[in-house]
Amino acid sequence: GDWSSDVCSSDPESMSLQKGGKPQPSTGLIRQKHFKMPLFAHIREDIDSVLERDPAARSRLEVFLCYPGLWAVWIHRVSHALWGWRLRLLARLLSQVGRFYTGVDIHPGALLGRRLFIDHATGVVIGETSIVGDDVTMYQGVTLGGTGKGHGKRHPTLCDGVFVGNNANLLGNITIGENSRV
């Protein structure tokens, strides 16, 4: 079935699912936000969001070079595009390369919003049908996992502004509301 409009967005199309319950890569609020912005503006926005949220970050160069959570998100954006173009094996291979280098496992089917900050990064897992809103912060060891082998939406949804502390395991098709702390 389709998502109801009250999950995280007032736009019911932004959270629609295709046959088999997998998020549609070609529609949705998250995808539209990502691709309306020039690449370097997007990178600058991500770096600025880290500088705003992490008092240990000292410069744009340091964030660019030394924040594996940021690299994981950037690699995911490419693998997610490949996933949307139905180049599924290539998307999965790229996500595994990203996991090897960053310690973060993000399935290419997951939908990630803008300015996601994964601090300390190691051990974060984001499953295939996960939806992560804008301005979300996660610490190391967070799992957005599924339960069982059912088809359809089986991973968590984090609305805008959610903070998830270290080693939190959020399992199943649950929704964490805007600006919540876990």
Backbone torsions as a table, in degrees:
resi	resn	phi	psi	omega
1	GLY	NA	172.5	178.5
2	ASP	-89.1	158.3	176.2
3	TRP	-72.3	146.2	172.8
4	SER	-78.8	158.1	-173.5
5	SER	-72.0	-10.2	-175.7
6	ASP	-96.8	10.8	-178.2
7	VAL	-64.6	-64.3	177.6
8	CYS	-140.7	-8.3	-170.0
9	SER	-137.5	151.1	174.9
10	SER	-84.4	-4.6	-179.3
11	ASP	-101.3	105.5	-176.8
12	PRO	-62.6	-26.4	178.8
13	GLU	-69.7	-23.1	-174.5
14	SER	-70.0	-18.1	-177.6
15	MET	-123.4	23.0	-176.6
16	SER	-73.3	154.4	-179.5
17	LEU	-117.1	149.0	176.2
18	GLN	-93.7	-179.6	177.9
19	LYS	-53.3	139.9	-178.2
20	GLY	87.3	-3.6	175.1
21	GLY	77.8	15.2	-179.8
22	LYS	-91.8	140.1	180.0
23	PRO	-58.3	139.0	178.5
24	GLN	-75.2	123.9	-179.4
25	PRO	-74.8	-20.2	-173.6
26	SER	-92.6	-9.4	177.9
27	THR	-128.0	175.5	175.2
28	GLY	112.3	144.1	-177.2
29	LEU	-57.6	-42.5	-176.2
30	ILE	-63.9	-48.0	-179.4
31	ARG	-63.5	-41.3	-179.7
32	GLN	-61.3	-41.5	179.6
33	LYS	-63.3	-39.3	-176.4
34	HIS	-64.1	-42.7	-167.9
35	PHE	-97.4	2.9	174.8
36	LYS	-86.9	-5.1	-173.2
37	MET	-112.1	137.4	175.3
38	PRO	-61.5	149.7	-174.9
39	LEU	-53.3	-50.7	-176.2
40	PHE	-69.8	-29.7	174.8
41	ALA	-66.8	-37.9	178.2
42	HIS	-65.1	-44.5	178.6
43	ILE	-62.6	-44.3	178.7
44	ARG	-61.6	-42.2	178.8
45	GLU	-61.6	-43.6	179.0
46	ASP	-62.4	-45.0	179.9
47	ILE	-63.9	-43.8	178.6
48	ASP	-61.7	-36.6	-179.6
49	SER	-67.9	-33.6	175.4
50	VAL	-67.2	-44.8	179.1
51	LEU	-60.2	-34.7	178.4
52	GLU	-71.5	-34.1	-172.2
53	ARG	-99.5	-17.6	-177.0
54	ASP	-117.2	108.3	-179.8
55	PRO	-64.8	-17.4	179.0
56	ALA	-80.1	-15.5	-179.5
57	ALA	-76.5	126.4	-173.5
58	ARG	-105.8	-26.8	-177.8
59	SER	-155.1	161.8	176.6
60	ARG	-60.8	-40.8	-179.7
61	LEU	-62.4	-43.9	178.5
62	GLU	-60.8	-44.9	179.8
63	VAL	-62.7	-45.2	-179.6
64	PHE	-59.0	-42.4	-174.3
65	LEU	-88.0	-27.9	-165.3
66	CYS	-120.2	13.7	-178.1
67	TYR	-117.3	93.6	-176.1
68	PRO	-63.9	-26.1	177.0
69	GLY	-63.6	-36.3	177.6
70	LEU	-69.1	-43.0	177.1
71	TRP	-61.9	-38.4	178.9
72	ALA	-61.8	-41.4	178.4
73	VAL	-65.6	-42.8	-180.0
74	TRP	-64.7	-42.3	177.3
75	ILE	-63.6	-39.5	178.5
76	HIS	-61.4	-38.1	-179.4
77	ARG	-60.0	-38.6	178.0
78	VAL	-71.2	-46.5	-179.0
79	SER	-64.9	-34.0	178.2
80	HIS	-66.4	-38.9	176.9
81	ALA	-63.4	-43.8	177.4
82	LEU	-60.6	-41.1	178.3
83	TRP	-60.4	-44.0	179.3
84	GLY	-65.5	-27.9	177.3
85	TRP	-86.5	8.6	179.5
86	ARG	65.9	23.4	172.5
87	LEU	-93.9	63.9	-168.4
88	ARG	-64.1	-44.5	-179.4
89	LEU	-64.4	-44.5	178.3
90	LEU	-61.5	-40.1	177.4
91	ALA	-61.8	-44.4	179.8
92	ARG	-66.2	-40.4	177.8
93	LEU	-61.4	-44.9	178.4
94	LEU	-62.9	-40.1	178.8
95	SER	-64.6	-33.0	177.4
96	GLN	-71.2	-37.0	174.2
97	VAL	-61.7	-44.6	177.4
98	GLY	-60.3	-41.2	178.6
99	ARG	-62.6	-41.7	179.8
100	PHE	-60.5	-44.0	-175.6
101	TYR	-82.4	-26.5	-173.5
102	THR	-113.8	-18.5	-175.6
103	GLY	79.0	9.9	-179.0
104	VAL	-115.6	128.6	-179.0
105	ASP	-109.7	103.4	178.9
106	ILE	-116.6	118.4	178.4
107	HIS	-65.6	138.7	-177.9
108	PRO	-62.6	-18.8	178.3
109	GLY	-80.9	-14.7	-179.0
110	ALA	-64.8	146.7	177.5
111	LEU	-104.4	119.6	-178.3
112	LEU	-114.8	135.4	177.6
113	GLY	-81.4	-175.2	-179.1
114	ARG	-77.2	151.4	172.8
115	ARG	59.5	34.1	172.8
116	LEU	-68.7	128.5	179.0
117	PHE	-118.0	114.8	176.6
118	ILE	-106.9	98.4	-175.7
119	ASP	-82.9	135.6	-178.6
120	HIS	67.2	-20.2	164.0
121	ALA	60.6	-49.2	-168.3
122	THR	-51.5	131.3	173.5
123	GLY	84.2	6.4	177.7
124	VAL	-77.4	135.3	177.6
125	VAL	-129.1	126.9	178.9
126	ILE	-125.4	115.0	-173.6
127	GLY	-77.7	170.6	-170.4
128	GLU	-55.9	-43.6	-176.0
129	THR	-100.5	15.4	175.6
130	SER	-67.6	145.5	173.5
131	ILE	-128.0	124.8	-178.1
132	VAL	-119.7	123.7	-177.8
133	GLY	-75.9	-170.5	179.5
134	ASP	-76.9	151.4	172.5
135	ASP	59.2	34.7	177.4
136	VAL	-88.7	141.0	175.9
137	THR	-119.5	131.7	176.0
138	MET	-128.3	144.2	173.5
139	TYR	-102.6	178.5	-175.8
140	GLN	-58.2	149.3	173.5
141	GLY	77.8	6.6	-179.3
142	VAL	-74.1	137.1	174.6
143	THR	-121.0	126.0	168.4
144	LEU	-107.7	89.8	-169.0
145	GLY	-114.0	163.7	177.0
146	GLY	-93.8	169.5	174.7
147	THR	-128.2	131.2	178.3
148	GLY	75.6	-174.8	-176.9
149	LYS	-112.5	16.4	-179.2
150	GLY	-64.8	159.4	176.5
151	HIS	-93.5	166.3	-179.8
152	GLY	95.3	-168.6	-178.3
153	LYS	-66.9	114.8	-175.6
154	ARG	-134.4	8.4	179.2
155	HIS	-122.7	164.1	-177.3
156	PRO	-67.7	159.4	170.5
157	THR	-118.3	126.7	175.4
158	LEU	-109.8	119.3	179.1
159	CYS	-75.5	177.5	-176.5
160	ASP	-58.1	141.2	171.8
161	GLY	76.6	12.6	-178.6
162	VAL	-74.8	142.7	174.5
163	PHE	-115.9	125.5	179.0
164	VAL	-120.9	116.7	-177.7
165	GLY	-75.0	171.3	-173.5
166	ASN	-59.8	142.4	175.6
167	ASN	62.8	18.9	175.9
168	ALA	-74.5	136.0	176.9
169	ASN	-113.9	108.3	178.2
170	LEU	-106.1	115.4	-170.6
171	LEU	-122.2	138.5	174.9
172	GLY	91.2	179.3	-177.7
173	ASN	-82.1	76.7	178.7
174	ILE	-118.1	160.1	178.2
175	THR	-121.2	128.3	175.7
176	ILE	-102.3	119.2	-172.1
177	GLY	-68.1	163.8	-179.0
178	GLU	-50.5	137.2	174.6
179	ASN	59.4	23.1	177.6
180	SER	-79.7	157.7	175.5
181	ARG	-121.1	129.2	-179.7
182	VAL	-120.0	NA	NA
